[in-house]
């Protein structure tokens, strides 16, 4: 069952339009997947399953790093290059071009998506909702960010208390690395945030979250609400 609630749609002109926001989604890692595999009956131990998953991940990582595509029933992984080349004689320049890895669903995931049953739920105090993330330096929208640059977040219920560490704008590396709070905030409003990225921010893929203890009435509460942007963002050093 896929829980969702409805929030204001800021992408359309009609004032009453709404859009679905998925909530209460549980995440599963390899350890949890291995446990579920054991319950289906297998002669393998959990350690065996985790070892196989680790080798599988390493092989896929190496294939992708070597510029290959990986096509399975679950996913299609293909490389691409973003950026403008100055004529046919130009070459790849890491300052102007970015290698991207595109991930699309395979046949098995398409079938799984058809089996999902949405369930509308009520949320007493809606969470922050990020509609758009713009990298001011490059002009990129909902794609890549520039280390040391300025980013603008648009959405609703984004305002947070700047005192303390629990509130704020956070970048969470997709790889296993510590999260970071963006401490330099230029603008802090319910519908727009502007913040500065650290110049030493490591290149890679990140989730972006806004965490706030403000309630829907814009008053502080005891509950921390977290809104995560729906796309993974790539930081370019």
C-alpha positions in Angstrom: 0.0 0.0 0.0 1.4 3.4 -1.0 0.2 6.2 1.4 -0.2 9.7 0.0 -1.7 13.0 1.0 -2.6 16.0 -1.1 -0.7 19.3 -1.1 -1.0 22.6 -2.9 0.2 22.3 -6.5 2.5 25.2 -7.1 3.2 24.2 -10.7 -0.2 25.2 -12.1 -2.0 28.5 -12.2 -5.3 27.2 -10.8 -5.5 28.1 -7.1 -7.4 25.0 -6.1 -5.2 22.4 -7.9 -3.5 19.8 -5.7 -0.9 17.1 -6.2 -0.1 13.9 -4.4 2.8 13.7 -1.9 3.9 10.2 -1.0 4.3 9.7 2.8 5.2 6.9 5.3 7.6 5.2 2.9 9.8 2.7 4.5 13.3 2.1 3.2 15.0 -1.3 2.9 18.7 -1.8 2.8 20.7 -5.0 1.8 20.6 -6.4 5.3 16.7 -6.2 5.4 16.5 -7.6 1.9 18.7 -10.5 2.9 16.5 -11.2 5.9 13.4 -11.2 3.7 15.1 -13.6 1.2 15.7 -16.1 4.0 12.0 -16.1 4.8 11.3 -17.3 1.3 13.3 -20.5 1.8 16.9 -20.9 0.7 19.9 -23.1 1.6 22.1 -20.0 1.7 22.9 -18.3 5.0 22.4 -14.6 5.5 26.1 -14.1 5.3 26.1 -15.9 1.9 23.3 -13.7 0.6 25.1 -10.5 1.7 28.3 -11.6 0.2 26.6 -12.3 -3.2 24.9 -8.9 -3.0 28.2 -7.2 -2.3 29.9 -8.9 -5.3 26.9 -8.1 -7.5 27.2 -4.4 -6.5 30.9 -4.4 -7.1 30.6 -5.9 -10.6 27.8 -3.4 -11.6 29.9 -0.5 -10.2 32.9 -1.6 -12.2 30.9 -2.1 -15.4 29.3 1.4 -15.0 32.6 3.0 -14.2 34.0 1.5 -17.4 31.3 3.3 -19.4 29.0 0.3 -20.0 25.3 -0.1 -19.8 23.7 -2.6 -17.4 20.3 -4.0 -18.4 18.4 -6.3 -16.0 14.7 -7.0 -15.4 14.8 -4.5 -12.5 16.8 -1.6 -14.0 18.4 -0.2 -17.0 21.6 1.8 -16.3 23.0 3.9 -19.1 25.8 6.5 -19.2 25.5 9.9 -20.8 27.3 13.3 -21.0 25.6 16.6 -20.2 26.9 20.0 -21.4 27.5 22.0 -24.5 30.5 21.2 -26.8 31.9 24.1 -28.8 31.9 22.5 -32.2 32.9 19.1 -33.5 36.5 19.6 -32.6 35.8 20.2 -28.9 36.7 17.6 -26.2 35.3 16.7 -22.8 36.1 19.3 -20.2 35.1 18.5 -16.6 34.5 22.2 -15.9 31.9 22.4 -18.6 30.6 18.8 -19.0 29.3 16.2 -16.6 29.1 12.4 -16.9 25.8 11.2 -15.7 24.4 7.8 -14.9 20.8 7.3 -16.0 18.6 4.8 -14.1 15.3 3.6 -15.6 13.0 0.9 -14.5 13.1 -2.5 -16.1 10.3 -4.8 -17.1 10.0 -6.4 -13.6 9.7 -2.9 -11.9 7.1 -1.8 -14.4 5.0 -4.8 -13.5 5.6 -4.1 -9.8 4.4 -0.5 -10.2 1.1 -1.7 -11.6 0.6 -3.7 -8.4 1.0 -0.7 -6.1 -2.3 0.3 -4.4 -2.5 4.0 -3.4 -4.1 4.9 -0.1 -5.0 8.4 0.7 -4.1 9.4 4.3 -4.5 12.5 6.4 -1.5 14.4 7.7 -2.2 16.5 10.7 0.7 18.9 10.1 2.1 18.7 6.5 5.8 18.4 6.0 8.0 20.8 3.9 7.5 20.3 0.2 10.3 21.1 -2.3 9.1 21.7 -5.8 12.3 23.0 -7.4 16.1 23.2 -6.7 18.0 25.7 -8.9 21.7 26.0 -9.1 22.2 29.8 -9.6 25.7 29.6 -11.1 25.0 27.1 -13.9 21.2 27.7 -14.2 20.7 24.0 -13.8 17.2 23.1 -12.4 16.6 19.8 -10.5 19.8 18.3 -11.8 23.3 19.3 -10.7 24.7 21.7 -8.1 28.0 23.6 -8.1 30.3 23.4 -5.0 30.8 26.9 -3.6 27.7 28.2 -5.5 24.3 29.4 -4.5 21.1 27.3 -4.7 17.5 28.3 -4.6 14.7 26.0 -3.2 11.1 26.7 -4.1 8.1 25.0 -2.5 5.8 25.3 0.5 6.3 25.2 4.3 10.1 25.5 3.9 10.8 28.1 6.6 12.8 26.8 9.6 14.3 28.1 12.8 18.0 28.8 12.1 19.0 28.3 15.7 20.2 24.8 16.6 21.3 21.9 14.4 18.1 19.9 13.9 16.4 22.6 11.7 17.8 23.6 8.3 18.8 22.5 4.9 20.7 19.2 4.7 22.6 17.3 2.0 22.8 13.6 2.5 25.3 11.7 0.4 23.8 8.7 -1.5 27.1 6.9 -0.7 27.7 6.0 2.9 29.0 9.3 4.3 28.0 11.8 7.0 25.2 14.3 6.2 25.9 18.0 6.3 23.8 21.0 7.3 24.1 24.1 5.0 24.8 26.8 7.5 24.9 29.9 5.3 21.3 30.8 4.6 20.6 34.0 2.5 16.8 33.8 2.5 14.5 31.8 4.7 10.8 32.0 3.7 8.0 29.5 3.6 8.0 29.4 -0.3 11.7 30.0 -1.0 15.1 29.3 0.6 18.4 30.5 -0.7 21.6 29.0 0.6 25.3 28.8 -0.1 27.1 25.5 -0.8 30.5 24.9 0.8 33.4 25.3 -1.6 34.9 22.1 -0.4 31.8 20.0 -1.0 32.8 16.6 -2.4 31.5 15.8 -5.9 28.9 13.1 -6.0 25.2 12.3 -5.6 23.1 13.8 -2.8 19.6 13.8 -1.3 18.4 17.2 -0.2 16.2 17.7 2.8 14.5 20.6 4.6 13.8 20.0 8.3 11.7 22.3 10.4 9.9 22.5 13.7 7.5 25.2 12.4 3.9 24.0 12.2 1.4 24.9 9.5 0.5 28.0 11.4 4.2 29.1 11.2 4.7 28.7 14.9 7.4 26.5 16.6 6.3 23.0 17.6 7.9 20.0 19.3 7.7 17.9 16.2 10.5 17.9 13.6 9.1 17.6 10.1 11.3 16.5 7.2 10.7 17.1 3.5 13.0 15.4 1.0 13.4 16.5 -2.6 12.2 13.7 -4.9 15.2 13.7 -7.2 18.9 12.8 -6.5 21.1 15.9 -7.1 24.7 15.7 -8.5 27.3 18.0 -7.0 30.0 19.1 -9.4 33.2 20.3 -7.8 
